[in-house]
Amino acid sequence: MVSAIIKKAKALLQRLIAIMIFLLIWEIAVRTGMTYPASIPPVSRVFNDLMDIAISGVLLKHTAISLQRVFSGYAIAVVIAIPLGFLIGWFKTWERYLDPLLQTLRQIPLLALFPVFILLFGIGELPKTLLIMLAAMWWILLSTISAVQNVDPFLVKTARSMGMSHLDMFRKVVLPSAVPPIFSGLRYASTEVILVLIAVEMLGANAGLGILLHRQMWPVILFMTILGVIANYSLVAIEKRLSRWKEDISMG
């Protein structure tokens, strides 16, 4: 038990040491004037400012609004992109008809669509949610298509030769093989969503982290970085759980 705790603590320290060194260099560089004439605050002050806006409740208010937008757009993207990705990746007919259109649409700059969405849907939450959805959808969709298309052909042929049904092949061969690449897309999408969220809120919102960024730039940048790290490692943890489920399915 003790050895396991020590092992986990050592692994955590190894993961944090590079971040700690970076923050230390930041603090020393500012304190010694190495960043002059740029007006960069020391990291200790940034943490203090972050604590101040957190204690005041301002951070929580703006974060709740931004997270509501992110979760709404991201969830819609997942519901649309993963099933569509499986259809396009597995069925060649779907790919022939839909891939040219999708490849064309994804070349449109996302922020250029914001005025169009405002004209179509007004200035409420819907245009923001749609842009966030699109920011996530392309990463998830393309990673899902690629994951399905790159399933080991030998496994597919073996499953067919054993008379496995389409449902069993999907459940025991295609889906388990596709999980890791799909989660890579989900992680990239989470980063893209944060970038688009800030731009959208700066352009057309009266509350949210993008608005708070105008007033408290460095603390909000630090906070959003922390949120991004939490999102990334949460998806990693979910992927590990699904990997264990994948092994159980393959054995079942």
DRENTIGU-703178 format. One line per 10 residues: number of its first residue (from 1); their letters; for each residue x, y, z of N, C-alpha, C, CB. Coordinates in steps of 0.05 Angstrom, whole numbers, plus 5000, padded with zeros to 4 digits. Each point is the difference from the previous one (the first is absolute). Glycine has a CB too. Example, Ala and Ser with C-alpha at 12.3 -4.5 7.8 and 13.67 -1.06 7.14 Angstrom:
// DRENTIGU-703178
1> AS> 5264,4886,5156,4982,5024,5000,5018,5024,5000,4962,4977,5025 | 5031,5044,4961,5016,5024,5001,4985,5022,5014,5024,4987,4957
// end
This chain:
// DRENTIGU-703178
1> MVSAIIKKAK> 5017,4976,5000,4983,5024,5000,5017,5025,5000,4964,4975,5024 | 5056,5026,4994,5018,5023,5003,5016,5003,4974,5002,4994,5050 | 5008,4984,4940,5016,5001,4976,4984,5011,4976,5028,4962,5017 | 4947,5030,4982,4982,5010,4978,4996,5030,5002,4977,4955,4999 | 5020,5055,5026,4996,5029,5004,5025,5015,4992,4968,4991,5037 | 5055,4998,4970,5026,5013,4994,5004,5000,4969,5019,4985,5044 | 4973,4993,4943,5003,4998,4971,4983,5021,4986,5010,4951,5004 | 4965,5053,5006,4982,5019,4989,5010,5029,5004,4962,4968,5007 | 5048,5037,5017,5011,5026,5007,5024,5007,4982,4984,4995,5048 | 5033,4985,4947,5023,5004,4983,4991,5006,4971,5027,4969,5030
11> ALLQRLIAIM> 4953,5016,4961,4990,5005,4973,4988,5028,4997,4991,4950,4995 | 4995,5058,5026,4988,5027,5000,5021,5021,4999,4960,4983,5025 | 5061,5014,4991,5022,5019,5001,5014,5002,4973,5006,4990,5049 | 4998,4987,4938,5012,5000,4973,4983,5015,4980,5021,4956,5010 | 4953,5043,4993,4982,5014,4982,5000,5030,5005,4971,4959,4997 | 5033,5049,5029,4998,5028,5007,5026,5015,4999,4963,4987,5029 | 5060,4999,4970,5025,5013,5003,5006,5020,4978,5017,4959,5024 | 4976,5034,4951,5005,5018,4978,4983,5026,5003,5011,4961,4970 | 4964,5036,5039,4983,5023,5005,5011,5017,5022,4960,4974,4985 | 5049,5014,5036,5011,5015,5023,5025,5016,4991,4982,4965,5032
21> IFLLIWEIAV> 5035,5022,4952,5024,5014,4990,4992,5024,4983,5026,4956,5001 | 4954,5040,4981,4991,5021,4983,4990,5024,5016,4988,4966,4965 | 4995,5028,5056,4990,5022,5017,5022,5014,5015,4957,4975,5004 | 5063,5010,5005,5022,5012,5014,5016,5018,4982,5003,4960,5030 | 5002,5031,4945,5014,5017,4981,4985,5026,4994,5021,4959,4980 | 4952,5038,5017,4983,5023,4996,5003,5020,5023,4967,4971,4975 | 5031,5020,5049,5002,5017,5024,5027,5014,5001,4969,4970,5025 | 5052,5015,4971,5028,5012,5001,5004,5020,4978,5017,4957,5021 | 4974,5036,4955,5004,5017,4977,4987,5027,5004,5002,4960,4970 | 4974,5041,5041,4986,5025,5005,5013,5015,5022,4957,4980,4984
31> RTGMTYPASI> 5049,5007,5038,5012,5013,5024,5027,5012,4994,4975,4968,5029 | 5040,5020,4953,5027,5010,4994,5000,5019,4976,5019,4958,5018 | 4958,5048,4971,4998,5019,4978,5007,4989,4973,5011,5034,5033 | 4990,4940,4964,5007,4988,4974,4978,5004,4979,5028,4967,5025 | 4948,5038,4984,4978,5003,4982,4995,5030,4992,4979,4959,5020 | 5037,5059,4991,4997,5028,4993,5004,5005,4970,5016,5013,5047 | 4967,5004,4940,4980,5018,5011,4972,4988,5000,5027,5037,4985 | 4969,4937,5009,4974,4988,5000,4988,5000,5029,5012,4971,4960 | 4963,5037,5042,4987,5002,5026,4988,4973,5008,4990,5049,4992 | 5027,4932,5014,4991,4973,5008,5002,4998,5030,5015,4980,4956
41> PPVSRVFNDL> 4963,5013,5058,5001,4998,5029,5014,4974,5008,4957,5027,5004 | 5054,4973,5020,5012,4974,5010,4977,4980,5005,5039,5025,5021 | 4968,4950,4976,4980,4979,5002,4987,5000,5028,5025,4972,4966 | 4990,5036,5055,4988,5001,5027,4977,5020,5001,5045,4987,5020 | 4958,5036,4966,4979,5020,5000,4976,4990,4984,5034,5037,5004 | 4972,4948,4974,4978,4989,4984,4983,4981,5017,5028,5005,4958 | 4985,4978,5057,4986,4982,5018,4983,5015,5021,5036,4965,4992 | 4976,5056,5019,4986,5016,5020,4975,5013,4987,5043,5009,5025 | 4960,5002,4951,4977,5013,4987,4979,4979,4993,5031,5034,4981 | 4977,4942,5012,4981,4979,4994,4985,4992,5025,5030,4983,4963
51> MDIAISGVLL> 4983,5016,5060,4987,4994,5025,4980,5022,5007,5040,4974,5015 | 4967,5051,4980,4983,5022,5007,4974,4999,4984,5040,5028,5010 | 4961,4968,4963,4976,4999,4985,4984,4974,5005,5022,5029,4965 | 4992,4951,5044,4986,4975,5007,4984,5004,5026,5036,4972,4977 | 4977,5040,5043,4987,5005,5025,4976,5019,4997,5044,4992,5024 | 4959,5028,4959,4979,5020,4996,4975,4988,4987,5036,5035,4996 | 4966,4942,4991,4978,4988,4986,4998,5008,4971,4977,4999,5043 | 5039,5020,4948,4999,5009,4972,5008,4978,4982,5010,5047,5014 | 5012,4939,4993,5010,4978,4983,4979,4978,4997,5047,5011,5015 | 4940,4982,5006,4980,4979,4999,4977,5007,4982,5012,4986,5046
61> KHTAISLQRV> 4979,5039,4956,4978,5010,4983,5006,4997,4970,4986,5032,5037 | 5037,4979,4955,5007,4999,4972,5007,4972,4991,5017,5047,5004 | 4996,4937,5013,5007,4973,4993,4975,4983,4995,5042,5004,5027 | 4937,4999,4990,4976,4985,4997,4987,5005,4973,4993,5001,5049 | 5007,5025,4943,4988,5007,4974,5016,4988,4977,4983,5043,5020 | 5043,4959,4981,5017,4989,4979,4998,4970,4998,5031,5038,5006 | 4969,4948,5017,4998,4971,5000,4974,4990,4989,5031,4999,5039 | 4948,5016,4966,4974,4993,4989,5001,5001,4970,4976,5018,5040 | 5036,5002,4949,5003,5002,4970,5018,4977,4990,4994,5050,5002 | 5028,4945,5011,5018,4979,4991,4987,4973,5001,5039,5027,5017
71> FSGYAIAVVI> 4948,4966,5005,4988,4974,5003,4978,4996,4979,5011,5000,5049 | 4973,5021,4946,4978,4998,4981,5011,4994,4972,4972,5031,5028 | 5047,4986,4963,5012,4996,4973,5015,4974,4997,5003,5049,4997 | 5012,4944,5024,5017,4976,4999,4982,4975,5000,5037,5024,5024 | 4942,4976,4992,4982,4977,5000,4986,4996,4974,4993,5007,5049 | 4998,5015,4939,4987,4997,4973,5019,4989,4980,4969,5039,5011 | 5056,4971,4990,5021,4991,4981,5005,4970,5003,5021,5045,5002 | 4980,4945,5023,5005,4972,5004,4977,4983,4990,5027,5011,5040 | 4948,4998,4965,4977,4985,4992,4998,4998,4969,4976,5015,5042 | 5032,5006,4945,4999,5000,4970,5024,4987,4988,4974,5042,5002
81> AIPLGFLIGW> 5050,4965,5007,5025,4993,4986,5007,4970,5003,5016,5046,5008 | 4980,4942,5015,5009,4972,5004,4983,4981,4983,5016,5011,5046 | 4957,4990,4956,4984,4982,4982,5005,5006,4970,4965,4998,5036 | 5037,5027,4956,5005,5007,4973,5027,4990,4991,4971,5040,5004 | 5049,4962,5014,5027,4990,4994,5000,4970,4995,5019,5037,5027 | 4966,4948,4989,4999,4971,4996,4986,4993,4974,4998,4994,5050 | 4981,5021,4943,4987,4994,4974,5018,5006,4976,4956,5011,5022 | 5057,5012,4979,5018,5007,4977,5024,4982,5000,4984,5047,5003 | 5027,4946,5020,5024,4984,5000,4995,4971,4993,5016,5029,5035 | 4960,4960,4970,4995,4972,4996,4987,4995,4973,4996,4994,5049
91> FKTWERYLDP> 4986,5024,4943,4986,4996,4975,5011,5018,4978,4958,4987,5026 | 5053,5001,4953,5013,5015,4979,4981,5018,4985,5033,4963,4995 | 4942,5029,5003,4980,5016,4985,4996,5027,5015,4977,4958,4983 | 5020,5041,5043,4998,5024,5016,5024,5018,4996,4972,4976,5034 | 5052,5012,4966,5024,5016,4996,5000,5014,4973,5025,4968,5030 | 4968,5018,4949,5001,5011,4973,4981,5025,4998,5011,4955,4981 | 4966,5043,5032,4980,5022,4997,5006,5023,5019,4966,4966,4987 | 5043,5028,5038,5002,5020,5020,5027,5012,5004,4964,4978,5022 | 5057,5007,4972,5027,5010,5005,5007,5026,4985,5013,4953,5008 | 4981,5049,4966,5006,5025,4986,4986,5025,5013,5006,4973,4958
101> LLQTLRQIPL> 4969,5023,5050,4986,5022,5013,5012,5008,5026,4958,4985,4978 | 5048,4994,5039,5012,5005,5026,5028,5013,4998,4974,4962,5018 | 5042,5029,4963,5026,5011,4996,4999,5030,4991,5017,4954,4989 | 4962,5052,4996,4996,5028,4991,4991,5017,5024,4988,4984,4954 | 4992,5007,5061,4989,5015,5022,5021,5006,5022,4955,4980,4990 | 5062,5001,5015,5019,5004,5022,5023,5020,4993,4990,4953,5015 | 5011,5055,4960,5020,5020,4992,4990,5029,5006,5016,4969,4964 | 4958,5034,5042,4989,5026,5006,5011,5009,5027,4958,4991,4973 | 5054,5033,5029,5009,5010,5026,4977,5003,5019,5037,5024,4978 | 4966,4964,5046,4977,4999,5018,4990,5028,5008,5018,4957,5017
111> LALFPVFILL> 5001,5061,4990,4991,5026,5010,4987,5016,4978,5037,4999,5033 | 4969,4995,4942,4986,5014,4978,4970,4993,4999,5043,5000,4974 | 4950,4977,5038,4972,4992,5001,4984,5014,5022,5014,4956,4982 | 5000,5057,5037,4986,5012,5022,4979,5021,4992,5041,4991,5027 | 4967,5028,4955,4980,5020,4991,4977,4987,4985,5036,5034,4997 | 4970,4944,4988,4979,4986,4986,4980,4987,5019,5032,4991,4962 | 4979,4997,5059,4982,4987,5020,4984,5021,5015,5033,4963,5005 | 4978,5060,5000,4985,5021,5014,4977,5010,4982,5042,5014,5025 | 4963,4988,4949,4979,5008,4982,4978,4979,4999,5033,5025,4973 | 4975,4950,5028,4980,4978,4998,4985,4995,5026,5029,4980,4965
121> FGIGELPKTL> 4986,5021,5058,4989,4990,5025,4998,5022,5022,5018,4956,4988 | 4990,5069,5005,4999,5021,5020,5026,5001,5017,4951,4995,5001 | 5048,5021,5021,5024,5004,5016,5000,4985,5026,5003,5045,4980 | 4981,4935,5022,4998,4984,5024,5022,4979,5003,4951,5007,4999 | 5043,4971,5014,5020,4980,5006,5004,4981,4976,4988,5003,5048 | 4992,4994,4935,5001,4980,4978,5024,5005,4982,4951,4996,5002 | 5055,5028,4988,5023,5003,4982,5026,4992,5014,4977,5037,4977 | 5026,4969,5049,5024,4993,5014,5003,4970,5003,4998,5043,5025 | 4979,4944,4982,5000,4971,5003,5007,4986,4973,4966,5004,5037 | 5023,5006,4941,5005,4988,4974,5030,5002,4992,4953,5011,4987
131> LIMLAAMWWI> 5059,5012,5019,5028,5003,4993,5017,4981,5017,4992,5048,4987 | 5002,4950,5039,5015,4982,5017,4996,4971,4991,4995,5032,5039 | 4980,4961,4953,4995,4974,4989,5017,4994,4976,4953,5003,5017 | 5048,5015,4964,5016,4996,4976,5030,4998,5006,4966,5025,4974 | 5043,4991,5046,5029,4998,5007,5007,4972,5010,4999,5049,5012 | 4983,4939,5003,5005,4973,5010,4994,4979,4979,4989,5016,5046 | 4991,4988,4938,4990,4979,4983,5021,4990,4979,4954,5019,5006 | 5060,5000,4982,5019,4991,4979,5021,4982,5011,4992,5042,4976 | 5020,4964,5047,5020,4983,5012,4989,4972,5006,5022,5041,5020 | 4954,4959,4993,4988,4974,5008,4992,4984,4975,4984,5021,5043
141> LLSTISAVQN> 5004,4992,4938,4991,4986,4976,5023,4988,4984,4961,5032,4997 | 5059,4983,4998,5023,4990,4984,5015,4978,5015,5004,5045,4978 | 4999,4958,5048,5014,4979,5015,4984,4974,5001,5022,5035,5028 | 4951,4968,4973,4983,4976,4999,5001,4986,4973,4970,5021,5034 | 5028,4995,4945,5002,4988,4973,5027,4985,4996,4970,5037,4982 | 5051,4977,5026,5027,4987,4997,5002,4975,5018,5020,5046,4990 | 4969,4955,5034,5002,4977,5018,4986,4976,4988,5002,5031,5039 | 4974,4973,4950,4985,4978,4988,5013,4989,4975,4958,5020,5019 | 5052,4998,4964,5013,4991,4975,5026,4985,5005,4979,5039,4978 | 5034,4966,5045,5025,4988,5006,4999,4976,5019,5020,5044,4993
151> VDPFLVKTAR> 4955,4946,5011,4998,4975,5015,5015,4978,4985,4955,5014,5019 | 5059,4969,4995,5017,4979,4988,4983,4983,4981,5030,5000,5041 | 4976,4999,4933,4984,4984,4981,5001,4970,5007,5009,5034,4965 | 5013,4957,5047,5002,4972,5008,4979,4993,5020,5049,5000,4990 | 4946,5018,5030,4980,4995,5020,4972,4999,4988,5029,5023,5034 | 4966,4995,4947,4974,5001,4986,4995,4974,4985,5003,5050,4997 | 5018,4942,4987,4997,4975,4984,4996,4976,5018,5029,5020,4964 | 4986,4979,5058,4997,4978,5019,4972,4999,5012,5049,5003,5011 | 4941,5020,4996,4973,5001,5012,4979,4991,4980,5014,5038,5030 | 4989,4970,4944,4981,4992,4980,5002,4970,4994,5004,5045,4980
161> SMGMSHLDMF> 5020,4945,5020,5004,4971,4995,4987,4983,5023,5042,5010,4974 | 4956,5002,5049,4988,4986,5023,4970,5003,5000,5042,5007,5026 | 4947,5007,4954,4971,5004,4999,4989,5020,5020,4998,4954,4983 | 5019,5064,5025,4991,5020,5020,4980,5019,4988,5045,4996,5024 | 4934,5010,4990,4980,5019,4990,5012,5028,4998,4963,4971,5020 | 5023,5047,4965,5009,5028,4998,5001,5013,5028,4981,5002,4953 | 4999,4993,5063,4999,5012,5026,5023,4991,5018,4950,5003,4996 | 5055,4971,5003,5023,4989,5016,5027,5010,4990,4972,4960,5010 | 5030,5043,4964,5025,5010,4988,5004,5029,5009,4995,4969,4960 | 4984,5046,5040,5002,5028,5008,5008,5002,5030,4966,5013,4965
171> RKVVLPSAVP> 5020,4970,5051,5004,5001,5029,5027,4988,5009,4951,4997,5005 | 5058,4982,4982,5024,4986,5009,5025,5006,4984,4970,4965,5015 | 5028,5046,4961,5023,5005,4983,5003,5030,4994,4995,4955,4980 | 4985,5057,5007,5003,5027,4991,5001,5020,5023,4976,4988,4959 | 5005,5011,5059,4998,5019,5022,5025,4999,5018,4950,4997,4998 | 5058,4980,5012,5024,4999,5017,5025,5011,4986,4981,4961,5023 | 5023,5033,4951,5023,5010,4985,4999,5030,4996,5004,4956,4978 | 4972,5055,5021,4997,5029,4993,5002,5018,5025,4972,4986,4961 | 5025,5003,5062,4999,5017,5024,5024,5018,5004,4973,4964,5021 | 5052,5026,4978,5022,5019,5004,5002,5023,4981,5024,4962,5018
181> PIFSGLRYAS> 4974,5034,4955,5000,5023,4982,4977,5019,5004,5023,4971,4967 | 4954,5019,5040,4977,5017,5004,5006,5018,5024,4968,4966,4981 | 5043,5023,5040,5006,5017,5024,5022,5020,4994,4986,4962,5029 | 5032,5032,4953,5020,5020,4992,4985,5024,4987,5036,4964,4993 | 4944,5030,4990,4984,5021,4988,4985,5016,5021,4996,4972,4959 | 4993,5014,5061,4985,5013,5021,5018,5019,5016,4970,4961,5003 | 5055,5031,5001,5019,5017,5015,5008,5025,4984,5017,4959,5025 | 4989,5037,4949,5006,5023,4983,4976,5019,4999,5032,4971,4973 | 4944,5017,5025,4976,5016,4998,4996,5017,5025,4979,4965,4971 | 5027,5025,5053,4997,5015,5024,5018,5025,5000,4989,4958,5025
191> TEVILVLIAV> 5035,5040,4964,5017,5023,4998,4989,5020,4980,5039,4971,5011 | 4952,5020,4966,4989,5017,4979,4975,5015,5011,5018,4969,4964 | 4966,5017,5051,4976,5013,5011,5006,5023,5018,4978,4956,4998 | 5043,5042,5018,5008,5022,5018,5008,5024,4984,5014,4967,5035 | 5001,5029,4944,5009,5022,4983,4977,5015,4987,5043,4975,4991 | 4938,5009,4998,4977,5012,4987,4982,5014,5021,5002,4965,4963 | 4995,5023,5060,4984,5012,5021,5009,5028,5007,4992,4954,5018 | 5034,5050,4986,5010,5026,5007,4994,5020,4977,5036,4979,5028 | 4969,5013,4948,4996,5018,4977,4970,5007,4998,5039,4980,4976 | 4944,5001,5027,4971,5005,4998,4990,5018,5022,4994,4955,4979
201> EMLGANAGLG> 5016,5041,5045,4991,5016,5022,5010,5029,4998,4999,4959,5029 | 5025,5044,4960,5011,5027,4996,4984,5015,4979,5045,4983,5013 | 4945,5002,4967,4986,5013,4978,4971,5006,5006,5031,4976,4969 | 4956,5007,5047,4972,5004,5003,4988,4989,5025,4998,4999,4952 | 5012,5008,5071,4989,4991,5026,5004,5022,5021,5009,4951,4988 | 4975,5048,5033,5003,5019,5022,5009,4986,5025,4965,5028,4979 | 5040,4946,5020,5010,4985,5023,5014,4975,4990,4963,5018,5030 | 5055,4972,4986,5016,4976,4993,5029,5006,5003,4965,4987,4967 | 5051,4992,5031,5029,5003,5004,5013,5018,4980,5000,4955,5020 | 4989,5046,4955,5011,5018,4980,4996,5029,5008,4990,4966,4965
211> ILLHRQMWPV> 4988,5041,5048,4996,5027,5010,5018,5006,5023,4953,4998,4985 | 5049,4983,5034,5017,5003,5023,5030,5003,4992,4967,4974,5028 | 5040,5014,4950,5027,5002,4990,5009,5029,4994,4995,4954,4980 | 4986,5063,5012,5006,5028,4996,5008,5014,5026,4967,5000,4962 | 5021,4992,5060,5005,5014,5025,5023,4988,5016,4952,5011,5001 | 5051,4962,4998,5020,4986,5016,5015,4980,4982,4973,5006,5043 | 5044,5005,4939,5011,4983,4979,5016,4977,5011,5001,5040,4970 | 5019,4965,5045,5019,4979,5009,4987,4979,5018,5037,5033,4996 | 4947,4975,5024,4987,4980,5017,4981,4982,4983,5003,5031,5039 | 4982,4981,4942,4982,4984,4984,5015,4981,4982,4966,5038,5002
221> ILFMTILGVI> 5056,4972,4986,5016,4982,4984,5010,4976,5016,5015,5039,4972 | 4994,4966,5052,5009,4978,5018,4977,4982,5006,5035,5030,5020 | 4942,4981,4987,4977,4984,5007,4991,4982,4977,4986,5035,5033 | 5014,4977,4943,4991,4984,4976,5020,4979,4994,4976,5040,4982 | 5049,4965,5023,5020,4979,4996,4995,4976,5019,5034,5035,4986 | 4959,4972,5039,4994,4979,5020,4975,4984,4991,5020,5029,5037 | 4960,4986,4953,4976,4986,4990,5006,4981,4977,4973,5040,5014 | 5044,4970,4968,5008,4983,4977,5015,4975,5009,5003,5041,4973 | 5014,4961,5047,5015,4977,5010,4980,4980,5013,5041,5029,5008 | 4940,4982,5008,4981,4983,5012,4983,4985,4979,4998,5031,5040
231> ANYSLVAIEK> 4993,4983,4940,4985,4988,4978,5016,4978,4986,4975,5043,4994 | 5050,4962,5001,5017,4981,4985,5003,4974,5017,5024,5038,4977 | 4983,4965,5048,5005,4977,5016,4974,4985,5008,5042,5022,5017 | 4936,4993,4983,4974,4986,5005,4994,4982,4976,4984,5039,5027 | 5021,4970,4949,4996,4984,4976,5019,4976,5000,4984,5040,4975 | 5041,4965,5034,5020,4978,5001,4990,4978,5020,5037,5032,4989 | 4952,4977,5034,4990,4981,5020,4976,4984,4989,5016,5030,5036 | 4966,4984,4949,4977,4986,4988,5009,4980,4979,4972,5040,5008 | 5049,4968,4977,5010,4982,4979,5012,4975,5013,5010,5039,4971 | 5004,4964,5052,5011,4976,5013,4978,4982,5010,5040,5027,5014
241> RLSRWKEDIS> 4938,4985,4997,4978,4983,5009,4988,4985,4976,4991,5033,5038 | 5006,4981,4940,4988,4987,4976,5019,4979,4989,4975,5042,4990 | 5051,4962,5013,5019,4980,4991,4997,4974,5015,5032,5036,4987 | 4963,4966,5039,4995,4976,5016,4974,4987,4991,5025,5020,5039 | 4954,4997,4956,4975,4989,4989,5004,4986,4973,4975,5037,5024 | 5043,4976,4960,5006,4988,4974,5013,4972,5002,5006,5047,4982 | 5011,4950,5038,5013,4974,5004,4979,4979,5009,5044,5023,5011 | 4938,4986,5006,4979,4982,5009,4982,4991,4977,5000,5023,5046 | 4993,4996,4936,4983,4993,4977,5015,4980,4981,4978,5046,5004 | 5047,4960,4992,5016,4983,4981,5002,4972,5011,5026,5040,4985
251> MG> 4975,4957,5041,5002,4974,5012,4973,4986,5002,5040,5016,5026 | 4938,5001,4973,4973,4989,5004,4989,4987,4975,4993,5034,5034
// end
